[in-house]
Amino acid sequence: MFKRVLLIGLSIVMVFGLIACSKSETPPAGSTDGEESKMHIGIVTGIVSQGEDELRGAEAMIEKYGDADSGGMIKHVTYPDNFMQEQETTIAQIVGLSDDPDMKAIVVNQAVPGTVAAFQQIREKRPDILLLANSSQEDTAMIEGAADLVVDPDNINRGYLIVLAAKKMGAKTFVHISFPRHMSIELLSVRRNIMEQACKDLGLKFVFETAPDPMSDVGIPGAQQFILEKMPAWVEKYGKDTAFFCTNDAQTEPLLKRVAELGAIFVEPDLPSPIMGYPGAFGIDLKEEAGDWPAILKKVEDVVVEKGGAKRMGTWAYSYGYTATEALVEYGKNVVEGTMEKGSLEDVLDAFREYTPGADWNGSLYYDRVNKEDIKNHVLVYQDTYVFGQGYLGNSKEVVPEKYKDIK
C-alpha cells in the first residue's frame, strides 16, 4: 500500500511539474498549447525541359518558406520527363507526399495525366489535404471532381484575345500549331475553335498545322527540329504578317527563333512568360536576374528588339507557370491558416496579384457549356499581353463578346 501511495504521489508531482514548466515557457510563434504547429506544402512540377517556369517557382517558394527536409514548409518533387509513358511514377510521386503527416496542401503544376488518379488515392487516405491543380491535361470534369481547386490560363477568353492581339500587331493570318494529344484536352480544343471563329469575326485567315507530339517516339529533340525545318516554308506560304501560336512549351523556343529570323509575328506563349522560350531562342543569360521579373522583362526586351522583334513579338510580363506555383502555394497556405476562403475567386486572384506587382490580371469561373453553369472550384485567369518595343496592349480591359462563351 505504501508503494502504491508513493507512486501516485510522485505522478502528481510530475504532472504539476510539467504544467508549471509549460506555463513558464513562452509558446513559439504559430504554436498551439506550447507545441509548435507544423504545416508542409507539397509542390509537384516537371523538370526543366518540360516546364522550367513551374520548377523555378517551386524553388522560389523553397527560398521563401524553407525546405521541409530542413525544417521548412515546402516539399518539392518532380514527375518524369516522359510522363505519358510513366504515369505510374507520376502517380507515385504525387501520392507519396501524402505519407507526410504534416502535409496540409499539395500543388501540382502542371497537372499532367495521372494527377486525377493520384488525387483520388490521396482523398481515400488523407481527405484533410487541400489538393490544388494548375494547367490540367486531363478530362475537365474528372479533375474538377478530384481537386479542391483547378486553375487554368483563361483559354476561353484568350482564344479571342490572342487573335485580337495578333490583329493589333498587324497579323493577316493566324497559324495554330498542335497535335492530337493536346487537342483532346477540352480547354485547348475549345480555345482552338474560338480562335478559328475569332479569325472569321476579326478578318484574319485561320490555319491549323499539325506538329509531332514531344511525347511520341521522336521525343522533344525531334519535335523541336520539326518546327525549325517547317517554319521557313510556312512563312513563305502564309506571309510575314502571320502570327504563329503553338500549344507545346518545348516547341516554343524553336518557333520563336524562326519567327525572329523570318520576320513573322508571335503574340505570346501558350503558358506566357518572358523566359518561356525567349532565353534559349536568343541566347539570353538571365542568371543575375533570376526571380526579378521586371529586370528579366527588360533584358529580354532589349535583345528581342535588337534582333528585329519590336512590335512583332510578345509575352506576359510575369511568368504564368512560375506565378501559378507561387500563388497556389500562397493560397493553399492561407486557406489552411484560415485567412483565405476555399472556393473564393477573389482570394485566388489576390494570391496571383501578390506575386505580380503592377500587372493587370482578370479572371472568371469556368463555364460548363453542357450544363450551362459556372464551376465554383475551377478558376480561369489571364494577364495583359506585353509587346516588346511597345508595351501593354490593354487586352485585359477588352470585353470578349458573349457569343464565344457557348462555342464548344
C-alpha positions as CSV (number, residue, x, y, z in Angstrom):
1,M,0.0,0.0,0.0
2,F,2.8,2.4,0.9
3,K,4.4,1.8,-2.5
4,R,1.2,2.5,-4.3
5,V,0.6,5.8,-2.4
6,L,4.2,6.8,-3.1
7,L,3.8,6.2,-6.9
8,I,0.6,8.1,-7.0
9,G,2.2,11.0,-5.1
10,L,5.2,11.0,-7.5
11,S,2.9,11.0,-10.5
12,I,1.0,14.0,-9.1
13,V,4.3,15.9,-8.5
14,M,5.4,15.1,-12.1
15,V,2.2,16.3,-13.6
16,F,2.2,19.6,-11.7
17,G,5.9,20.0,-12.6
18,L,5.1,19.6,-16.3
19,I,2.2,22.1,-16.1
20,A,4.4,24.6,-14.3
21,C,7.1,24.2,-16.9
22,S,4.7,24.6,-19.8
23,K,3.3,27.8,-18.2
24,S,6.7,29.3,-17.6
25,E,7.7,28.9,-21.2
26,T,6.7,31.3,-24.0
27,P,5.0,29.3,-26.8
28,P,6.7,29.8,-30.2
29,A,5.0,31.8,-32.9
30,G,2.2,30.0,-34.6
31,S,2.0,27.4,-31.8
32,T,-0.9,25.8,-30.0
33,D,-0.7,25.0,-26.3
34,G,3.0,25.3,-26.4
35,E,3.6,22.8,-29.2
36,E,5.0,24.1,-32.5
37,S,2.4,23.8,-35.2
38,K,3.7,22.2,-38.4
39,M,2.5,22.7,-42.0
40,H,4.1,21.2,-45.0
41,I,3.0,22.1,-48.6
42,G,3.9,19.8,-51.4
43,I,4.8,21.0,-54.9
44,V,4.9,18.7,-57.9
45,T,6.4,20.1,-61.2
46,G,8.0,18.8,-64.3
47,I,11.7,19.1,-65.0
48,V,13.4,22.0,-66.8
49,S,12.9,20.7,-70.4
50,Q,9.1,20.4,-70.0
51,G,8.3,23.2,-67.6
52,E,11.1,25.3,-66.3
53,D,8.9,28.2,-65.1
54,E,6.9,25.9,-62.8
55,L,10.0,24.4,-61.3
56,R,11.7,27.8,-60.7
57,G,8.5,28.9,-59.0
58,A,8.9,25.9,-56.6
59,E,12.5,26.9,-56.0
60,A,11.3,30.4,-55.1
61,M,8.8,29.0,-52.6
62,I,11.5,26.9,-51.0
63,E,13.7,30.0,-50.7
64,K,10.8,31.9,-49.1
65,Y,9.4,29.2,-46.8
66,G,12.2,26.7,-46.5
67,D,12.7,23.1,-47.4
68,A,10.5,20.7,-45.4
69,D,13.5,18.3,-45.2
70,S,15.4,21.0,-43.3
71,G,12.6,22.2,-41.0
72,G,10.9,24.4,-43.5
73,M,7.5,24.2,-45.2
74,I,8.0,23.1,-48.8
75,K,8.5,19.6,-50.2
76,H,9.2,19.6,-53.9
77,V,9.2,16.6,-56.2
78,T,9.1,16.2,-60.0
79,Y,7.3,14.0,-62.4
80,P,9.2,12.2,-65.2
81,D,10.1,13.9,-68.4
82,N,8.3,11.2,-70.4
83,F,5.2,11.4,-68.1
84,M,2.8,9.9,-70.7
85,Q,4.7,6.6,-70.6
86,E,5.5,6.8,-66.9
87,Q,2.1,7.6,-65.4
88,E,2.6,5.2,-62.5
89,T,5.7,7.1,-61.5
90,T,3.9,10.4,-61.7
91,I,1.1,9.0,-59.5
92,A,3.6,7.6,-57.0
93,Q,5.4,10.9,-56.7
94,I,2.2,12.8,-56.0
95,V,0.7,10.3,-53.7
96,G,4.0,9.9,-51.8
97,L,3.7,13.4,-50.5
98,S,0.6,12.4,-48.5
99,D,2.7,10.0,-46.4
100,D,3.9,13.1,-44.5
101,P,1.6,13.5,-41.5
102,D,2.3,17.3,-41.6
103,M,1.3,17.6,-45.3
104,K,-1.6,20.1,-45.5
105,A,-1.8,21.1,-49.2
106,I,-0.4,19.7,-52.5
107,V,0.1,21.8,-55.6
108,V,0.5,20.1,-59.0
109,N,1.8,22.4,-61.7
110,Q,1.3,21.3,-64.5
111,A,-1.4,18.7,-63.6
112,V,-0.3,16.1,-66.2
113,P,-2.1,12.8,-66.8
114,G,-2.0,10.8,-63.6
115,T,-2.9,13.7,-61.4
116,V,-6.6,12.7,-61.1
117,A,-5.7,9.2,-60.1
118,A,-3.2,10.5,-57.6
119,F,-5.7,12.9,-56.1
120,Q,-8.3,10.2,-55.8
121,Q,-5.9,7.9,-53.9
122,I,-4.9,10.8,-51.6
123,R,-8.6,11.5,-50.9
124,E,-9.1,8.0,-49.7
125,K,-6.4,8.1,-47.0
126,R,-5.9,11.8,-46.4
127,P,-9.2,13.8,-47.0
128,D,-7.7,16.6,-44.9
129,I,-5.1,17.6,-47.5
130,L,-6.0,20.5,-49.8
131,L,-5.5,19.4,-53.4
132,L,-4.7,22.2,-56.0
133,A,-4.1,21.6,-59.7
134,N,-2.8,24.0,-62.3
135,S,-3.0,23.7,-66.1
136,S,-4.7,20.3,-66.1
137,Q,-4.2,18.0,-69.0
138,E,-7.0,15.5,-68.1
139,D,-10.7,15.4,-68.5
140,T,-12.2,18.7,-67.1
141,A,-15.0,17.1,-65.1
142,M,-12.6,14.5,-63.7
143,I,-10.0,16.9,-62.4
144,E,-12.8,19.2,-61.0
145,G,-14.2,16.2,-59.1
146,A,-10.8,15.2,-57.7
147,A,-9.3,18.6,-56.8
148,D,-10.3,21.3,-54.3
149,L,-9.3,23.9,-56.9
150,V,-8.3,23.8,-60.5
151,V,-6.7,26.9,-62.1
152,D,-6.0,27.3,-65.8
153,P,-4.9,30.1,-68.1
154,D,-8.2,31.6,-69.4
155,N,-8.0,29.7,-72.6
156,I,-11.7,30.6,-73.3
157,N,-11.3,34.4,-73.3
158,R,-7.7,34.1,-74.6
159,G,-9.0,32.3,-77.6
160,Y,-10.5,35.6,-78.7
161,L,-7.9,37.9,-77.0
162,I,-4.8,36.3,-78.6
163,V,-6.4,36.7,-82.1
164,L,-7.4,40.3,-81.3
165,A,-3.8,40.9,-80.1
166,A,-2.5,39.4,-83.4
167,K,-4.6,41.8,-85.3
168,K,-3.4,44.8,-83.3
169,M,0.1,43.6,-84.1
170,G,-0.6,43.6,-87.8
171,A,-1.3,40.0,-88.5
172,K,-3.4,38.9,-91.5
173,T,-3.1,35.2,-90.9
174,F,-3.1,33.2,-87.7
175,V,-1.4,29.7,-87.6
176,H,-2.3,27.4,-84.8
177,I,0.2,24.5,-84.3
178,S,-0.6,21.4,-82.2
179,F,-1.1,17.7,-82.1
180,P,-3.9,15.2,-81.2
181,R,-3.0,14.7,-77.6
182,H,-3.3,18.4,-76.8
183,M,-6.4,18.7,-78.9
184,S,-8.0,16.0,-76.8
185,I,-7.8,18.4,-73.8
186,E,-11.1,20.2,-73.6
187,L,-9.8,23.7,-72.8
188,L,-7.2,23.6,-75.6
189,S,-9.7,22.2,-78.1
190,V,-12.4,24.8,-77.2
191,R,-9.7,27.6,-77.4
192,R,-8.7,26.4,-80.9
193,N,-12.3,26.6,-82.0
194,I,-12.7,30.0,-80.5
195,M,-9.6,31.2,-82.3
196,E,-11.0,30.0,-85.6
197,Q,-14.2,31.9,-85.0
198,A,-12.4,35.0,-83.8
199,C,-10.3,35.0,-87.0
200,K,-13.5,34.9,-89.0
201,D,-15.0,37.8,-87.0
202,L,-11.9,39.9,-87.0
203,G,-10.9,39.4,-90.6
204,L,-7.9,37.0,-90.3
205,K,-7.2,33.8,-92.1
206,F,-7.1,30.8,-89.7
207,V,-4.8,27.8,-90.4
208,F,-4.3,24.7,-88.3
209,E,-0.9,22.9,-88.7
210,T,0.0,19.6,-87.1
211,A,3.4,19.0,-85.4
212,P,4.9,15.9,-83.8
213,D,4.0,15.3,-80.1
214,P,7.1,15.6,-78.0
215,M,5.8,12.6,-76.0
216,S,5.9,10.5,-79.2
217,D,8.8,8.4,-80.5
218,V,10.6,11.5,-81.9
219,G,10.9,12.9,-78.4
220,I,11.5,16.6,-77.6
221,P,14.5,17.0,-79.9
222,G,12.6,15.6,-82.9
223,A,9.5,17.8,-82.2
224,Q,11.7,20.9,-81.9
225,Q,13.6,20.1,-85.1
226,F,10.4,19.7,-87.0
227,I,9.4,23.3,-86.1
228,L,12.9,24.6,-87.1
229,E,12.6,22.9,-90.5
230,K,9.0,23.7,-91.3
231,M,8.9,27.4,-90.3
232,P,10.6,28.8,-93.5
233,A,8.1,27.0,-95.7
234,W,5.2,28.2,-93.6
235,V,6.3,31.8,-93.6
236,E,6.8,31.6,-97.4
237,K,3.4,30.1,-97.8
238,Y,1.4,32.4,-95.4
239,G,3.5,35.6,-95.5
240,K,5.4,37.5,-92.8
241,D,2.2,39.1,-91.4
242,T,1.4,35.7,-89.9
243,A,1.0,35.2,-86.2
244,F,2.2,31.7,-85.1
245,F,1.0,30.0,-82.0
246,C,1.9,26.6,-80.6
247,T,0.4,24.6,-77.7
248,N,3.6,22.9,-76.5
249,D,6.2,24.6,-74.3
250,A,9.1,22.6,-75.7
251,Q,8.3,23.8,-79.3
252,T,8.0,27.4,-78.3
253,E,11.8,28.0,-78.4
254,P,12.4,26.9,-82.0
255,L,9.2,28.7,-83.0
256,L,10.5,32.0,-81.5
257,K,13.9,31.6,-83.1
258,R,12.4,31.2,-86.6
259,V,9.8,33.9,-86.1
260,A,12.5,36.5,-85.3
261,E,14.7,35.3,-88.2
262,L,11.9,35.3,-90.7
263,G,10.1,38.5,-89.6
264,A,6.8,36.9,-88.6
265,I,4.6,37.6,-85.6
266,F,4.3,35.9,-82.2
267,V,1.7,37.1,-79.7
268,E,2.5,35.1,-76.6
269,P,3.4,31.5,-75.5
270,D,0.7,29.0,-74.6
271,L,1.8,29.4,-70.9
272,P,3.1,33.0,-71.2
273,S,6.4,34.1,-69.7
274,P,9.4,36.3,-70.7
275,I,11.5,33.2,-70.0
276,M,9.3,30.8,-71.9
277,G,11.4,30.1,-75.0
278,Y,13.0,33.5,-75.3
279,P,16.3,32.9,-73.4
280,G,17.0,29.7,-75.4
281,A,15.9,31.2,-78.7
282,F,18.1,34.3,-78.4
283,G,20.9,33.1,-76.1
284,I,20.0,35.3,-73.2
285,D,21.7,34.7,-69.9
286,L,19.4,35.5,-67.0
287,K,21.3,34.1,-64.1
288,E,21.8,37.5,-62.5
289,E,18.2,38.5,-63.0
290,A,16.7,35.2,-61.7
291,G,13.4,35.8,-59.9
292,D,13.4,39.6,-60.7
293,W,10.7,39.7,-63.3
294,P,10.9,43.4,-64.3
295,A,14.6,43.0,-64.8
296,I,14.1,39.8,-66.8
297,L,11.5,41.5,-69.0
298,K,13.8,44.5,-69.6
299,K,16.8,42.3,-70.6
300,V,14.7,40.0,-72.9
301,E,13.0,43.0,-74.4
302,D,16.4,44.7,-75.3
303,V,17.6,41.5,-77.0
304,V,14.3,40.9,-78.9
305,V,14.2,44.5,-80.2
306,E,17.9,44.2,-81.2
307,K,17.0,41.0,-83.2
308,G,14.2,42.8,-85.0
309,G,11.2,41.6,-83.0
310,A,10.0,45.0,-81.9
311,K,6.2,45.3,-82.0
312,R,6.1,41.7,-83.6
313,M,6.7,39.6,-80.5
314,G,5.1,39.5,-77.1
315,T,4.5,37.7,-73.8
316,W,3.2,38.3,-70.3
317,A,5.4,40.5,-68.1
318,Y,5.3,37.8,-65.4
319,S,5.6,34.1,-66.0
320,Y,2.2,32.3,-65.7
321,G,3.8,28.9,-64.8
322,Y,6.1,30.5,-62.2
323,T,3.4,32.7,-60.7
324,A,0.9,29.9,-60.6
325,T,3.3,27.8,-58.4
326,E,3.8,30.7,-56.1
327,A,0.1,31.8,-56.0
328,L,-1.3,28.3,-55.3
329,V,1.2,27.7,-52.5
330,E,0.2,31.0,-51.0
331,Y,-3.5,30.4,-51.5
332,G,-3.2,26.9,-50.0
333,K,-1.2,28.2,-47.0
334,N,-3.8,30.9,-46.4
335,V,-6.8,28.6,-46.7
336,V,-5.2,26.2,-44.2
337,E,-4.5,29.1,-41.9
338,G,-8.0,30.5,-42.3
339,T,-7.0,33.8,-43.9
340,M,-8.5,32.9,-47.3
341,E,-11.6,31.1,-48.2
342,K,-11.8,27.8,-50.1
343,G,-13.7,28.5,-53.3
344,S,-13.2,32.3,-53.4
345,L,-12.4,33.6,-56.9
346,E,-11.2,36.9,-55.5
347,D,-8.9,35.2,-53.0
348,V,-7.3,33.2,-55.8
349,L,-6.8,36.4,-57.9
350,D,-5.4,38.2,-54.9
351,A,-2.8,35.4,-54.5
352,F,-1.7,35.9,-58.1
353,R,-1.6,39.7,-57.7
354,E,0.6,39.4,-54.6
355,Y,3.4,37.9,-56.8
356,T,3.0,40.2,-59.8
357,P,3.0,43.8,-58.7
358,G,1.9,46.2,-61.4
359,A,0.5,43.5,-63.7
360,D,-3.2,43.6,-64.6
361,W,-5.0,40.2,-64.1
362,N,-8.5,39.3,-65.0
363,G,-10.4,36.0,-64.4
364,S,-13.6,34.1,-64.1
365,L,-15.1,30.8,-63.1
366,Y,-15.0,28.0,-65.7
367,Y,-18.3,27.8,-67.6
368,D,-19.7,24.3,-68.2
369,R,-21.1,24.6,-71.7
370,V,-23.1,21.4,-71.4
371,N,-24.9,22.1,-68.1
372,K,-24.8,25.9,-68.6
373,E,-23.4,26.7,-65.2
374,D,-20.2,28.1,-63.6
375,I,-18.0,25.6,-61.8
376,K,-17.0,27.1,-58.5
377,N,-13.8,25.2,-57.9
378,H,-12.4,25.9,-61.4
379,V,-10.8,29.3,-62.0
380,L,-9.6,30.8,-65.3
381,V,-7.1,33.7,-65.1
382,Y,-5.2,35.8,-67.6
383,Q,-2.7,38.7,-67.7
384,D,-2.5,41.6,-70.2
385,T,-0.3,40.9,-73.2
386,Y,3.1,42.8,-73.3
387,V,4.5,43.5,-76.7
388,F,8.3,44.1,-76.8
389,G,9.2,47.5,-78.0
390,Q,5.7,48.8,-77.5
391,G,4.3,47.9,-74.0
392,Y,0.9,46.5,-72.8
393,L,-1.8,46.1,-75.4
394,G,-4.7,46.6,-72.9
395,N,-6.2,43.2,-73.7
396,S,-7.1,42.7,-70.0
397,K,-9.6,45.5,-70.4
398,E,-11.2,44.2,-73.6
399,V,-14.7,42.9,-73.5
400,V,-14.9,39.4,-75.0
401,P,-18.2,39.1,-77.0
402,E,-20.8,36.9,-75.2
403,K,-21.1,34.6,-78.2
404,Y,-17.7,33.0,-77.5
405,K,-19.0,31.7,-74.2
406,D,-21.0,28.9,-75.9
407,I,-18.6,27.8,-78.5
408,K,-17.6,24.1,-78.0
